[in-house]
Amino acid sequence: MDSPWSSTREVTPSTSRLLIERAHEELVGGNASDPRLRDVRTLVRDSWSRSLEHLVRPEGLPPLDFSPEELEAYRSAHPLAGVMDMIRALLAPEANSGVVVAVGDASGRLLWVEGDRQIRRLTSDMGFVEGANWSETAVGTSAPGTALTLGRSVQIHGAEHFNRHVQPWSCTAAPVRDPDTRRVVGVIDVTGGADVVTPQAALLVDATVRAIEGEMLVAKLRTAQAPTRRTRAVPEMPQGTTLRVLGRDRALLEVTGDAHSRLTELTARHAEILLMLALHPHGLSADRLGELVYGPNSVDTLRPELVRLRRVLEKSAPHLIPQSRPYRLPVEVETDAQQVLSLLDRGAHRVALAAYSGAVLPDSVSPGVERFRDTVRTTLREAILTEASLDVLLTFADTEDGADDIEALRLALSMLPARSPKRAGLVARIERLETDD
């Protein structure tokens, strides 16, 4: 089956890309009176102004509002979960369709991102991944966020995006409404090249929205005829527990509820114990937990420390008090290090690198921590060296882990254009490292 995007005619805004880029620079630089702004579409100019009012950074990354577990629980109960097969059939019939189809909630948080694998890999570097917040208040002008703000379908051509990372792409999006209340429940977005911002593309996205609203109405009528069946309510904010161990020796335990978030700083030893239990949700024997935290034959040292940990958790997080035989946590605990690994699995290298704030419990000599620390560091490095873009590779080279990585520096140098002003600095760093060796 042919892709619906393959035969559309390229359509670009009447204003040149260069003029839009210069107008954007003037507005971001504080010169809102530049005459070139008058040539930018009113819809885009107004969205840029709202982006500035919300203090959106033109080169920032969208926040991730869900862990993988929270995302799965949230979207399984979302009203659009039941129409995803229809969306796939209408907008992305092939894996190599040349587009990415995203479905988000009414707040602009992306719940599903599917479509062309190569395009997904490229767009993930700008944070276009499941769980990311693409509202106007988070990333500025974009089709999904602006469509939700205006309550109607929107097309945004490359340079019209407020965020510079997004400007190589174009997108068409439309909000989805509850067929009874007409309240917005989500948004559908198609991202790709120039083919996704044609009039035909807008008609296709709008037609898809009308079709799925009709399907949602049919589903509601079926439910009304079966009064014993109840639909689950969509939670506003999933509750979760996160152990933050990146770049810190005294880990932070963050417990998030519907209306608050509580932070508890842990001792180095308690951080090591909780991290090992979080990494082994099915539990560990006393011998194995002691070996991971202290080394061999350390059960007698482990047990009194577990008593002290329980006393701490009784006050700050009683739902986390470890169970025994085997030792395990009663609820699942996400770690910020695991979130980085998950982002790498999704191809979001730029977001993963931004989330990597340092090594796992850097001063710990616990055998289990050292092993996990090496795993995270190695996985991040290998993903960036084998799959990431030049910009991400250069960012990695400026981190503590990448500063002395001669292989990464040489790879970045090989990818730089011949006349790039960054070449001289990389050559100097490589020569220094070779001399030190």
C-alpha positions in Angstrom: 0.0 0.0 0.0 1.4 3.4 -1.0 2.1 5.9 1.8 -0.5 8.7 1.9 2.4 11.2 2.0 4.3 9.9 -1.1 2.4 11.7 -3.8 1.6 15.0 -2.2 2.9 18.2 -3.8 5.5 20.2 -1.8 4.0 23.4 -0.4 6.0 26.0 1.5 5.0 29.2 3.2 5.3 32.3 1.1 7.8 33.8 3.4 11.4 32.5 2.8 13.0 30.3 5.4 15.9 32.7 5.7 13.6 35.6 6.5 11.7 33.5 9.1 15.0 32.5 10.8 16.2 36.1 11.0 12.8 37.2 12.3 13.0 34.5 14.9 16.5 35.6 16.0 15.4 39.2 16.3 12.4 38.3 18.5 14.4 35.9 20.7 17.0 38.6 21.0 14.5 41.1 22.3 13.8 43.1 19.2 10.1 42.6 18.8 9.8 45.6 16.5 11.9 44.3 13.7 10.0 44.8 10.5 10.7 41.3 9.3 8.3 40.0 11.9 5.4 41.5 10.0 6.1 39.0 7.2 5.8 36.0 9.4 2.4 34.4 9.6 0.2 35.9 12.4 -0.5 32.4 13.8 3.3 31.8 14.1 4.2 35.3 15.4 1.5 35.1 18.1 2.8 31.6 19.2 6.4 32.9 19.3 5.2 35.7 21.6 3.4 33.2 23.9 6.6 31.1 23.9 8.6 34.1 25.2 6.0 34.9 27.8 6.3 31.3 29.1 10.1 31.7 29.2 10.6 28.8 26.8 14.3 28.4 25.8 14.8 28.3 22.0 17.3 25.5 22.3 15.9 23.6 25.3 14.6 20.0 25.5 11.1 19.0 26.4 10.6 17.7 29.9 9.8 14.0 30.4 6.6 13.8 32.4 6.4 10.0 32.7 8.7 7.1 33.5 8.1 4.1 31.3 5.9 2.4 33.9 3.8 5.6 34.5 3.4 6.1 30.8 2.1 2.6 30.3 -0.4 2.9 33.1 -1.6 6.3 32.0 -2.1 5.7 28.3 -3.7 2.3 28.8 -6.6 4.2 30.5 -6.6 7.1 28.1 -9.7 7.6 25.8 -7.5 7.4 22.7 -6.1 4.0 23.6 -9.1 2.3 22.0 -8.7 4.0 18.6 -5.0 3.6 18.1 -5.4 0.8 15.5 -7.6 3.1 13.5 -5.0 5.9 13.7 -2.3 3.6 12.6 -4.3 2.3 9.6 -5.2 5.8 8.4 -1.9 7.7 8.9 1.0 5.2 9.0 0.3 2.2 6.8 4.0 1.4 6.3 7.1 1.3 8.5 9.0 3.3 5.9 6.2 5.9 5.3 8.6 8.8 5.8 6.6 10.3 8.7 6.2 9.9 12.4 2.7 9.8 13.9 2.4 11.0 17.5 -0.7 10.9 19.7 -0.8 13.1 22.8 -3.1 13.9 25.7 -4.9 17.3 26.2 -1.8 18.6 28.0 0.5 18.0 25.1 2.3 14.9 26.6 3.1 12.4 23.9 1.7 9.0 24.6 2.4 7.1 21.4 5.1 7.9 18.8 5.2 5.5 15.9 6.1 5.4 12.2 9.2 5.4 10.0 12.1 4.0 12.1 14.7 6.3 10.5 12.6 9.4 11.1 11.9 8.3 14.7 15.6 7.9 15.3 16.3 11.4 14.0 13.4 13.2 15.7 14.1 11.5 19.1 17.3 13.5 19.3 15.1 16.6 19.8 13.1 14.9 22.5 10.2 13.8 20.3 9.6 10.7 22.3 6.8 9.0 24.3 6.4 10.6 27.7 7.8 14.0 26.6 5.8 17.2 27.1 5.3 19.1 23.7 2.9 21.8 24.9 3.5 25.4 23.9 4.6 26.2 27.5 7.2 23.5 27.3 8.8 23.7 23.8 7.1 26.7 22.2 5.6 26.7 18.7 5.0 23.3 17.3 2.0 21.7 15.6 0.8 19.6 18.6 1.3 22.3 21.2 -0.1 25.1 19.2 -3.1 23.1 18.0 -4.0 22.4 21.6 -3.5 26.1 22.5 -5.8 27.3 19.6 -8.2 24.3 19.7 -7.9 23.7 16.0 -5.7 22.0 13.4 -2.4 23.7 12.7 0.5 23.3 10.3 4.0 24.5 11.2 6.7 24.7 8.5 10.3 24.0 9.6 11.7 27.4 10.5 8.5 28.5 12.1 9.2 26.3 15.1 10.3 28.2 18.1 12.8 25.6 19.2 15.8 25.5 16.9 16.3 21.8 17.3 12.8 21.3 15.7 13.4 23.6 12.7 14.6 20.9 10.3 11.1 19.3 10.6 7.5 20.2 9.6 4.3 19.0 11.2 0.5 19.0 11.0 -1.6 18.4 14.1 -5.3 18.6 15.1 -6.9 18.3 18.5 -9.3 15.4 19.3 -12.5 16.1 21.2 -14.8 14.1 23.3 -17.9 13.5 21.0 -20.3 14.3 23.8 -18.8 17.1 25.8 -16.6 18.5 23.0 -13.8 18.8 25.6 -10.3 18.3 24.1 -9.0 14.9 25.1 -5.8 14.7 23.0 -4.0 15.6 19.8 -2.8 13.8 16.7 0.4 15.0 15.0 2.2 14.0 11.8 5.9 15.0 11.6 8.3 14.7 8.7 9.4 16.7 5.6 7.6 19.1 3.4 5.0 16.5 2.4 3.3 16.7 5.8 2.4 20.4 5.5 0.4 20.3 2.3 -3.3 21.0 2.1 -3.8 17.3 1.4 -2.0 16.4 4.6 -4.2 18.8 6.6 -7.3 17.2 5.0 -6.1 13.7 5.9 -5.3 14.6 9.5 -8.7 16.4 10.0 -10.5 13.4 8.4 -8.7 11.0 10.7 -9.8 13.1 13.7 -13.4 13.0 12.6 -13.3 9.3 12.1 -11.9 8.5 15.5 -14.3 10.9 17.2 -17.1 8.9 15.5 -15.5 5.7 16.7 -15.3 7.1 20.2 -19.0 8.0 20.1 -19.9 4.4 18.9 -17.9 3.0 21.8 -19.7 5.3 24.3 -23.1 4.1 23.0 -22.0 0.5 23.4 -21.0 1.2 27.0 -24.3 2.9 27.7 -26.1 -0.2 26.6 -24.0 -2.3 29.0 -24.5 -0.5 32.4 -22.5 -3.1 34.4 -19.3 -2.2 32.5 -17.3 0.7 33.8 -14.6 2.7 32.1 -11.6 3.6 34.1 -10.9 7.3 34.8 -7.8 8.9 33.4 -5.5 9.8 36.3 -4.3 13.3 36.4 -0.8 12.5 37.8 0.4 9.0 38.4 2.1 8.4 41.8 5.6 7.0 41.8 8.9 6.7 43.6 12.3 7.6 42.1 15.7 7.1 43.5 18.1 9.7 42.1 21.7 8.4 42.1 23.3 10.1 39.1 26.2 12.5 40.1 25.4 12.1 43.8 26.8 10.1 46.7 23.9 10.8 49.0 21.0 9.7 46.9 17.7 11.5 46.8 14.5 9.5 47.3 11.6 11.3 45.6 8.0 10.2 46.3 5.5 11.9 44.1 1.8 12.0 44.9 -1.3 13.6 43.2 -0.6 17.0 44.8 2.9 17.0 46.3 6.4 15.6 46.0 8.6 14.7 49.0 12.4 14.4 48.9 14.5 12.5 51.4 18.3 12.5 51.3 19.9 9.1 52.1 23.2 8.2 53.5 25.7 6.6 51.1 25.2 3.2 52.6 21.4 3.4 52.5 21.6 4.6 48.9 23.6 1.5 48.0 21.1 -0.8 49.6 18.1 0.8 48.0 19.7 0.9 44.6 20.5 -2.8 44.7 16.9 -3.6 45.8 15.5 -1.3 43.0 17.6 -3.1 40.4 16.4 -6.5 41.6 12.6 -6.2 42.0 12.2 -9.9 42.4 14.3 -9.9 45.5 17.8 -10.9 46.9 18.9 -13.3 49.5 20.7 -11.8 52.5 24.0 -13.3 51.3 23.6 -11.9 47.8 22.5 -8.4 49.0 25.4 -8.3 51.4 27.8 -9.3 48.7 26.5 -6.6 46.3 26.7 -3.9 48.9 29.7 -4.9 51.0 31.4 -7.8 49.5 31.6 -11.6 50.4 30.6 -12.8 53.9 29.0 -9.6 55.1 25.5 -10.7 56.3 26.3 -9.7 59.8 27.2 -6.2 58.7 24.2 -5.9 56.4 21.4 -6.7 58.9 21.9 -3.9 61.4 22.2 -1.4 58.5 18.8 -2.7 57.2 17.3 -2.0 60.6 18.6 1.6 60.5 17.2 2.0 56.9 13.8 0.8 58.0 13.7 3.4 60.7 14.5 6.1 58.1 11.8 4.9 55.8 9.2 4.6 58.5 9.3 8.4 58.7 9.8 9.4 55.1 8.4 6.5 52.9 6.8 3.7 54.9 5.5 2.1 51.7 9.1 1.3 50.8 10.1 -0.6 53.9 11.9 -3.7 52.5 10.3 -7.1 52.9 12.5 -10.1 53.7 13.0 -13.7 52.6 14.0 -12.6 50.0 14.8 -8.9 50.7 12.8 -6.9 48.2 10.9 -3.6 47.9 7.1 -3.8 48.2 6.6 -1.4 45.3 8.6 -0.7 42.1 11.2 2.0 42.4 12.5 3.8 39.3 16.0 5.2 39.3 17.2 8.2 37.2 20.0 5.9 35.9 17.4 3.5 34.5 15.5 6.4 32.9 18.7 7.3 31.0 19.0 3.6 29.8 15.3 3.7 28.7 15.9 6.9 26.7 18.8 5.3 25.0 16.7 2.3 24.1 14.1 4.7 22.5 16.9 6.4 20.5 16.6 9.7 22.5 20.3 10.3 22.7 20.2 14.0 23.2 17.6 13.7 26.0 19.5 10.8 27.6 22.7 12.8 27.6 21.0 15.8 29.1 19.5 13.6 31.8 22.8 12.0 32.6 24.0 14.3 35.4 27.0 12.2 36.4 28.2 8.7 37.3 26.1 6.5 39.6 27.0 7.2 43.2 30.5 8.2 42.0 32.4 7.6 45.3 30.8 4.3 46.1 33.1 1.2 46.2 30.1 -1.2 46.6 30.6 -4.1 44.1 27.1 -4.0 42.9 27.2 -0.2 42.4 30.5 -0.3 40.6 29.1 -2.8 38.2 25.9 -0.9 37.5 27.9 2.4 37.2 30.1 0.9 34.5 27.0 -0.5 32.7 25.3 2.9 32.5 28.5 4.7 31.5 29.4 2.1 28.8 25.9 1.9 27.4 25.7 5.7 27.1 29.1 6.0 25.5 28.5 3.2 23.0 25.1 4.5 22.0 26.5 7.9 21.3 29.5 6.7 19.4 27.5 4.4 17.2 24.2 6.1 16.6 24.1 9.7 17.8 24.3 12.8 15.6 27.3 15.1 15.5 25.7 17.7 17.8 25.1 15.0 20.5 28.6 13.7 20.0 30.1 17.2 20.5 27.9 17.7 23.6 29.2 14.3 25.0 32.8 15.5 24.4 32.2 18.4 26.7 31.0 16.3 29.6 33.3 14.9 32.3 33.0 11.3 30.9 33.7 12.5 27.3 36.3 15.1 27.9 39.2 12.7 27.7 37.6 10.2 25.4 40.0 10.3 22.4 37.9 7.9 20.3 34.9 10.2 20.7 37.0 13.3 19.8 38.4 11.6 16.7 35.0 10.5 15.6 33.6 14.0 16.1 36.5 15.5 14.1 35.9 13.1 11.2 32.2 14.2 11.1 32.9 17.9 11.2 32.8 19.8 7.9 36.2 20.7 6.5 35.8 24.4 7.3 34.2 24.1 10.7 35.7 26.5 13.3 35.4 23.7 15.8 38.0 21.6 14.2 41.0 23.5 15.6 39.8 23.0 19.2 39.2 19.3 18.7 42.7 18.8 17.1 44.3 20.6 20.0 42.5 18.3 22.5 43.4 15.2 20.7 47.1 16.2 20.4 47.1 16.9 24.2 45.7 13.5 25.0 48.1 11.8 22.7 51.0 13.6 24.3 49.8 12.7 27.8 49.7 9.0 26.8 
